[in-house]
Amino acid sequence: MKGRAYYFFQLSGEHPELPFGELRAILSTFDRSPKVTFDCENVGLAETTRDCVALTVERSAYIKEAALLIVKSADMHEMFEHVKSAPLHELLNDGETFEVRCTRYGGAKHDVMKTEIELGKIILNCGKSVSVNLENPDKRFILLATPHKLFFGLSIAKKRKKEFYDRRAGRRPFTLPSALQPKVARCMVNLARVRPDGRILDPFVGSASILSEAWLLGYEAVGLEIKYWICKGARLNIERYAPNGPDVVNGDATIIPFRGGFDSIVTDPPYGRSTTITAGSLTNLLEEFLSKLAEILVKGGSVCMASPSNIDIISLGRAYGLDVLETYTIRVHRTLTRRITVFRMG
């Protein structure tokens, strides 16, 4: 199990494309040569290292679990036969316990309990003295079943349940309408592709969603917020979720008080029904801010920005020397759709 191997990732179905984008971004940040593919619905496949797999799940927002790929098949009977001939004995030690869990996607019709029992029997006959333990097993085997493909493997890392629950907008000491939820903020930080110990700036801090997630991921994070009362609220959230964490400066994003040295800008500018900024003035605000990027970012630095769908952020970015890496659309509520765009400074 040392060295490189193929792993599959169970992705969240909360957004159609964002989870795979996050997977690709994290792997490309920590592995120089990952081979990543979106194999089918809610399943990503990558050739990488076990350490990188565990790190990817730990840092992610939208990856539920990752496993060493043992068998990939389009047919259940064929899959059972391949599992029987797989070197399961190399993955288990005498005396260990295990469990098998099956998850179906996209209307797959397989009988979950029957499949788990059959796979359990095969593992029990692998040549090692092992037993089933559904409460606290030493090893966990998973099967992801889609209508067209089956993925079976040994679980390497699993996301903690409700990891983001306490940081949700409605549970914070301070919040704003249309505030970024922590999963979206975490994903945006990951999409920025910043190496460990990098510096991240959020020039429109708001309720400090991005700033908190960046700090929790180990980055040196700094925020800027023009309204003093929002600054105070942002600091309350940071005290709760990132104690002794990032700085929030009361200042104007069009008159940046910092010069150079930032690896990335990750931000969600003010917009929506509750803000006093109209679409036209928001465009002007972003143009003024984007014109300062060369003074702020290191060469090759990134920008990950959320914007309302009625703003042509791609054209704006290109006008100020940014190359578009990727863009995603997420629906916030009936009247607001966000576009998340990732740029690279040339």
LUMTOR-178495 format. One record per residue (C-alpha): residue number from 1; x, y, z; residue in three letters. Coordinates in nm, 2 decimals. Each point is the difference from the previous one (the first is absolute). Example, Ala and Ser with C-alpha at 12.3 -4.5 7.8 and 13.67 -1.06 7.14 Angstrom:
BEGIN
1|1.23|-0.45|0.78|Ala
2|0.14|0.34|-0.07|Ser
# end
This chain:
BEGIN
1|0.00|0.00|0.00|Met
2|0.30|0.23|-0.01|Lys
3|0.07|0.22|-0.30|Gly
4|-0.26|0.10|-0.25|Arg
5|-0.33|-0.19|-0.06|Ala
6|-0.35|0.07|-0.12|Tyr
7|-0.26|0.13|0.24|Tyr
8|-0.36|0.09|-0.03|Phe
9|-0.18|0.29|0.17|Phe
10|-0.36|0.01|0.11|Gln
11|-0.11|0.36|-0.09|Leu
12|-0.28|0.20|0.15|Ser
13|-0.30|0.04|-0.23|Gly
14|-0.07|0.36|0.13|Glu
15|0.12|0.16|-0.32|His
16|0.04|-0.17|-0.34|Pro
17|0.36|0.11|-0.08|Glu
18|0.15|0.17|0.31|Leu
19|0.10|-0.31|0.19|Pro
20|0.21|-0.14|-0.28|Phe
21|0.16|0.34|-0.06|Gly
22|0.10|0.01|0.37|Glu
23|0.14|-0.35|-0.02|Leu
24|0.21|0.09|-0.31|Arg
25|0.12|0.32|0.16|Ala
26|0.11|-0.16|0.33|Ile
27|0.18|-0.28|-0.17|Leu
28|0.18|0.23|-0.24|Ser
29|0.11|0.21|0.29|Thr
30|0.16|-0.28|0.20|Phe
31|0.09|-0.25|-0.27|Asp
32|0.21|0.12|-0.30|Arg
33|-0.13|-0.26|-0.24|Ser
34|-0.35|-0.14|0.10|Pro
35|-0.21|-0.17|-0.27|Lys
36|-0.35|0.11|0.09|Val
37|-0.32|-0.10|-0.18|Thr
38|-0.37|0.05|0.06|Phe
39|-0.10|-0.36|-0.05|Asp
40|-0.37|0.02|0.04|Cys
41|-0.27|0.16|0.22|Glu
42|0.15|0.10|0.34|Asn
43|0.32|-0.20|-0.04|Val
44|0.34|0.13|-0.07|Gly
45|0.30|-0.22|-0.09|Leu
46|0.36|0.10|0.05|Ala
47|0.35|-0.16|-0.01|Glu
48|0.19|0.15|0.29|Thr
49|0.14|-0.09|0.34|Thr
50|-0.17|-0.12|0.32|Arg
51|0.12|0.30|0.20|Asp
52|-0.13|0.24|-0.26|Cys
53|-0.34|-0.18|0.00|Val
54|-0.03|0.04|0.38|Ala
55|0.10|0.37|-0.02|Leu
56|-0.25|0.06|-0.28|Thr
57|-0.29|-0.14|0.20|Val
58|0.10|0.19|0.31|Glu
59|0.03|0.34|-0.18|Arg
60|-0.31|-0.04|-0.22|Ser
61|-0.35|0.13|0.03|Ala
62|-0.17|-0.23|-0.25|Tyr
63|0.18|-0.33|0.02|Ile
64|-0.17|-0.26|0.22|Lys
65|0.24|-0.29|-0.01|Glu
66|0.30|-0.14|-0.19|Ala
67|0.11|-0.36|-0.06|Ala
68|0.27|-0.20|-0.16|Leu
69|-0.14|-0.14|-0.32|Leu
70|-0.02|-0.38|0.01|Ile
71|-0.25|-0.07|-0.28|Val
72|-0.19|0.21|-0.25|Lys
73|-0.27|-0.17|-0.20|Ser
74|-0.32|0.05|-0.20|Ala
75|-0.16|-0.32|0.12|Asp
76|-0.07|-0.12|0.36|Met
77|0.07|-0.37|-0.07|His
78|0.33|0.09|-0.18|Glu
79|0.09|0.23|0.29|Met
80|-0.05|-0.29|0.26|Phe
81|0.23|-0.22|-0.21|Glu
82|0.27|0.26|-0.02|His
83|-0.02|0.06|0.37|Val
84|0.05|-0.37|0.06|Lys
85|0.33|0.01|-0.19|Ser
86|0.12|0.33|0.14|Ala
87|0.29|-0.01|0.25|Pro
88|-0.22|0.08|0.30|Leu
89|0.24|-0.18|0.23|His
90|0.25|0.27|-0.06|Glu
91|-0.23|0.26|0.14|Leu
92|-0.10|-0.18|0.32|Leu
93|0.19|-0.14|0.30|Asn
94|-0.09|-0.30|0.21|Asp
95|-0.23|0.09|0.28|Gly
96|-0.14|0.32|-0.16|Glu
97|-0.36|0.09|-0.04|Thr
98|-0.18|0.15|-0.29|Phe
99|-0.33|0.13|-0.14|Glu
100|-0.14|0.04|-0.35|Val
101|-0.23|0.29|-0.10|Arg
102|-0.17|0.05|-0.33|Cys
103|-0.13|0.34|-0.13|Thr
104|-0.23|0.03|-0.30|Arg
105|-0.01|0.31|-0.23|Tyr
106|-0.22|0.11|-0.29|Gly
107|-0.27|-0.26|0.03|Gly
108|0.23|-0.31|0.02|Ala
109|-0.22|-0.30|0.07|Lys
110|0.24|-0.23|0.19|His
111|-0.11|-0.16|0.32|Asp
112|0.22|0.17|0.26|Val
113|-0.03|-0.25|0.28|Met
114|0.04|-0.30|-0.23|Lys
115|0.31|0.16|-0.16|Thr
116|0.16|0.08|0.34|Glu
117|-0.06|-0.36|0.12|Ile
118|0.15|-0.15|-0.31|Glu
119|0.31|0.22|0.01|Leu
120|0.04|-0.07|0.37|Gly
121|0.00|-0.38|-0.07|Lys
122|0.27|0.05|-0.27|Ile
123|0.22|0.20|0.25|Ile
124|-0.04|-0.26|0.27|Leu
125|0.14|-0.26|-0.24|Asn
126|0.30|0.21|-0.10|Cys
127|0.25|-0.22|0.19|Gly
128|0.04|0.22|0.31|Lys
129|-0.17|-0.06|0.34|Ser
130|-0.23|0.30|0.00|Val
131|-0.35|0.07|0.12|Ser
132|-0.29|0.24|-0.06|Val
133|-0.05|0.30|0.23|Asn
134|-0.27|0.26|-0.10|Leu
135|0.06|0.23|0.30|Glu
136|0.37|0.07|0.02|Asn
137|0.19|-0.20|-0.28|Pro
138|0.37|0.02|-0.06|Asp
139|-0.06|0.01|-0.38|Lys
140|-0.29|0.13|-0.20|Arg
141|-0.08|-0.12|-0.36|Phe
142|-0.24|0.21|-0.21|Ile
143|-0.18|-0.06|-0.32|Leu
144|-0.14|0.30|-0.20|Leu
145|-0.27|-0.12|-0.24|Ala
146|-0.12|0.22|-0.29|Thr
147|-0.24|-0.12|-0.28|Pro
148|0.30|-0.06|-0.23|His
149|0.31|-0.07|0.22|Lys
150|0.10|-0.16|0.33|Leu
151|0.30|0.11|0.21|Phe
152|0.13|-0.22|0.28|Phe
153|0.29|0.08|0.23|Gly
154|0.16|0.04|0.34|Leu
155|-0.09|0.33|0.17|Ser
156|0.29|0.22|0.07|Ile
157|-0.17|0.32|0.14|Ala
158|-0.35|0.10|0.08|Lys
159|-0.14|0.35|0.07|Lys
160|-0.11|0.07|0.35|Arg
161|-0.37|0.04|0.03|Lys
162|-0.14|0.35|0.06|Lys
163|0.36|0.15|-0.02|Glu
164|-0.14|0.33|-0.13|Phe
165|-0.33|0.00|0.19|Tyr
166|0.10|0.24|0.28|Asp
167|0.15|0.25|-0.25|Arg
168|-0.31|0.02|-0.21|Arg
169|-0.12|0.36|-0.06|Ala
170|-0.31|-0.03|0.22|Gly
171|0.20|-0.13|0.30|Arg
172|0.27|0.27|0.00|Arg
173|0.02|0.28|0.26|Pro
174|-0.02|0.24|-0.30|Phe
175|-0.15|-0.06|-0.34|Thr
176|-0.11|0.20|-0.31|Leu
177|-0.27|-0.09|-0.26|Pro
178|0.14|-0.21|-0.28|Ser
179|0.31|-0.07|0.21|Ala
180|0.22|-0.28|-0.14|Leu
181|-0.06|-0.33|0.17|Gln
182|0.33|-0.16|0.13|Pro
183|0.00|-0.28|-0.26|Lys
184|-0.01|0.24|-0.29|Val
185|0.27|0.22|0.17|Ala
186|0.22|-0.31|0.07|Arg
187|-0.04|-0.11|-0.36|Cys
188|0.09|0.35|-0.14|Met
189|0.32|-0.01|0.21|Val
190|0.09|-0.34|-0.14|Asn
191|-0.08|0.11|-0.36|Leu
192|0.26|0.28|0.04|Ala
193|0.28|-0.27|0.01|Arg
194|0.22|0.16|0.26|Val
195|0.29|-0.20|0.14|Arg
196|0.04|-0.04|0.38|Pro
197|0.10|0.31|0.19|Asp
198|-0.12|0.22|-0.29|Gly
199|-0.15|0.34|0.05|Arg
200|-0.37|0.07|-0.08|Ile
201|-0.18|0.33|-0.02|Leu
202|-0.38|0.05|0.02|Asp
203|-0.07|0.37|-0.08|Pro
204|-0.37|-0.03|0.06|Phe
205|-0.01|-0.19|0.33|Val
206|-0.37|0.01|0.09|Gly
207|-0.07|-0.25|0.28|Ser
208|0.35|-0.15|-0.04|Ala
209|-0.10|-0.33|-0.16|Ser
210|0.29|-0.02|-0.24|Ile
211|0.25|0.14|0.26|Leu
212|-0.10|-0.26|0.26|Ser
213|0.03|-0.29|-0.24|Glu
214|0.34|0.12|-0.14|Ala
215|0.13|0.03|0.35|Trp
216|-0.13|-0.35|0.10|Leu
217|0.18|-0.14|-0.30|Leu
218|0.33|0.15|0.12|Gly
219|0.04|0.31|-0.22|Tyr
220|0.11|0.34|0.11|Glu
221|-0.33|0.19|-0.07|Ala
222|-0.07|0.37|0.01|Val
223|-0.34|0.17|-0.05|Gly
224|-0.12|0.34|-0.10|Leu
225|-0.35|0.15|0.07|Glu
226|-0.11|0.35|-0.07|Ile
227|-0.29|0.01|0.25|Lys
228|0.11|0.02|0.37|Tyr
229|-0.31|-0.18|0.14|Trp
230|0.06|-0.29|-0.24|Ile
231|0.37|-0.01|0.11|Cys
232|-0.12|-0.04|0.36|Lys
233|-0.23|-0.28|-0.09|Gly
234|0.26|-0.18|-0.21|Ala
235|0.24|0.01|0.30|Arg
236|-0.27|-0.16|0.22|Leu
237|-0.01|-0.29|-0.24|Asn
238|0.37|-0.03|-0.02|Ile
239|0.02|-0.01|0.38|Glu
240|-0.25|-0.29|0.00|Arg
241|0.14|-0.21|-0.29|Tyr
242|0.36|0.11|-0.05|Ala
243|0.13|0.13|0.34|Pro
244|0.33|0.19|-0.02|Asn
245|-0.07|-0.01|-0.37|Gly
246|0.00|0.24|-0.30|Pro
247|0.00|0.38|0.01|Asp
248|-0.29|0.20|-0.13|Val
249|0.09|0.36|-0.10|Val
250|-0.26|0.27|-0.03|Asn
251|0.08|0.13|-0.35|Gly
252|-0.11|0.05|-0.36|Asp
253|0.07|-0.27|-0.26|Ala
254|0.05|0.27|-0.27|Thr
255|0.28|0.15|0.21|Ile
256|0.19|-0.31|0.12|Ile
257|0.22|0.07|0.30|Pro
258|0.23|-0.30|-0.08|Phe
259|0.27|-0.03|-0.26|Arg
260|0.09|-0.33|-0.17|Gly
261|0.07|-0.34|0.15|Gly
262|-0.34|-0.16|-0.02|Phe
263|-0.02|-0.34|-0.18|Asp
264|-0.38|0.02|-0.05|Ser
265|-0.30|0.22|0.03|Ile
266|-0.31|-0.20|0.11|Val
267|-0.31|0.22|0.03|Thr
268|-0.38|0.04|-0.02|Asp
269|-0.07|0.37|-0.08|Pro
270|-0.32|0.15|0.14|Pro
271|-0.32|-0.05|-0.21|Tyr
272|-0.35|-0.12|0.03|Gly
273|-0.33|0.15|0.12|Arg
274|0.14|0.11|0.33|Ser
275|0.29|0.20|-0.13|Thr
276|-0.01|0.36|-0.10|Thr
277|0.23|-0.07|-0.30|Ile
278|-0.18|-0.02|-0.33|Thr
279|0.12|-0.21|-0.30|Ala
280|0.15|0.30|-0.17|Gly
281|0.18|0.13|0.31|Ser
282|0.12|-0.36|0.08|Leu
283|0.16|-0.02|-0.34|Thr
284|0.17|0.34|0.06|Asn
285|0.12|-0.13|0.35|Leu
286|0.14|-0.32|-0.15|Leu
287|0.18|0.20|-0.28|Glu
288|0.16|0.23|0.26|Glu
289|0.11|-0.30|0.21|Phe
290|0.12|-0.21|-0.29|Leu
291|0.22|0.29|-0.13|Ser
292|0.20|-0.04|0.33|Lys
293|0.08|-0.37|-0.04|Leu
294|0.35|0.04|-0.14|Ala
295|0.09|0.19|0.33|Glu
296|-0.14|-0.28|0.22|Ile
297|0.06|-0.34|-0.16|Leu
298|0.32|-0.19|-0.05|Val
299|0.08|-0.09|-0.36|Lys
300|-0.22|-0.30|-0.09|Gly
301|-0.23|0.06|0.29|Gly
302|-0.36|-0.10|-0.01|Ser
303|-0.34|0.17|0.05|Val
304|-0.31|-0.20|0.10|Cys
305|-0.30|0.23|0.00|Met
306|-0.37|-0.05|0.04|Ala
307|-0.23|0.23|-0.19|Ser
308|-0.37|0.03|-0.10|Pro
309|-0.08|-0.16|-0.33|Ser
310|-0.10|0.34|-0.16|Asn
311|0.36|0.13|0.03|Ile
312|0.24|-0.10|-0.28|Asp
313|0.28|-0.08|0.23|Ile
314|0.20|-0.19|-0.26|Ile
315|0.02|0.30|-0.24|Ser
316|0.09|0.22|0.30|Leu
317|0.28|-0.23|0.11|Gly
318|0.14|-0.03|-0.35|Arg
319|0.01|0.37|-0.04|Ala
320|0.23|0.02|0.30|Tyr
321|0.25|-0.27|-0.11|Gly
322|-0.16|-0.30|0.16|Leu
323|-0.02|-0.34|-0.17|Asp
324|-0.32|-0.21|0.07|Val
325|0.07|-0.34|0.15|Leu
326|-0.36|-0.11|0.07|Glu
327|-0.34|0.12|0.09|Thr
328|-0.30|-0.16|0.19|Tyr
329|-0.36|0.11|0.05|Thr
330|-0.18|-0.07|0.33|Ile
331|-0.36|0.10|0.09|Arg
332|-0.03|0.17|0.33|Val
333|-0.37|0.06|0.00|His
334|-0.28|0.08|-0.24|Arg
335|0.12|0.35|-0.08|Thr
336|0.38|-0.04|0.03|Leu
337|0.24|-0.22|-0.19|Thr
338|0.37|0.03|0.07|Arg
339|0.28|-0.06|-0.25|Arg
340|0.33|-0.11|0.14|Ile
341|0.29|0.08|-0.23|Thr
342|0.37|-0.09|0.04|Val
343|0.26|0.21|-0.17|Phe
344|0.38|0.00|-0.02|Arg
345|0.21|0.31|-0.02|Met
346|0.23|-0.01|-0.31|Gly
# end
